[in-house]
């Protein structure tokens, strides 16, 4: 895991370790290429070959569309777009060292990248247009990277969840709003979104690349 908040990173690391996971962490600012790549390298030095990158870092400050400041735009782009880009570059550069095309009939998958986007990339969102725009950008980046690294047998996909019942969503009182928006009448649990990310990141995915999986509970249909 990579994050610039050392305290929260340590807490998440302890939680995963208690579940029996092998955990490696790096404190880094992913908005800058040098520090993002340095953080990835720290993880690779601890774990060895990296088979999967999941890009889930993002910020979500709401702001009416006519009131978005330059600072708002810069911060959203720095984390949601540039951060995602820098981490994908770091992962691709690492994964390309492990390309195995020995089996011409069905080459081995070199690595997998999964970007967490959002249903907001596909709908009008005047309460948070800058966030939605960055997530649409990530969908586009996903497709471009998928095309670039297909020859290396690196699969690049994205998963677009609707809002779900995170601790933060509960703190902010968003659950009634999320339930109302869903055709199923409830907000998804985090594990229901995580299952799709795991699917696209796992050995079960051997062919899908450049795809965006929408998991919205009927919030949108695309």
PyMOL commands that set and color helices and strands:
alter all, ss='L'
color gray80, all
select helices_A, chain A and resi 6-18+33-47+65-67+70-98+119-122+129-152+167-171+175-181+190-201
alter helices_A, ss='H'
color red, helices_A
select strands_A, chain A and resi 2-3+26-27+52-55+111-116+154-161+212-215
alter strands_A, ss='S'
color yellow, strands_A
deselect
rebuild
show_as cartoon
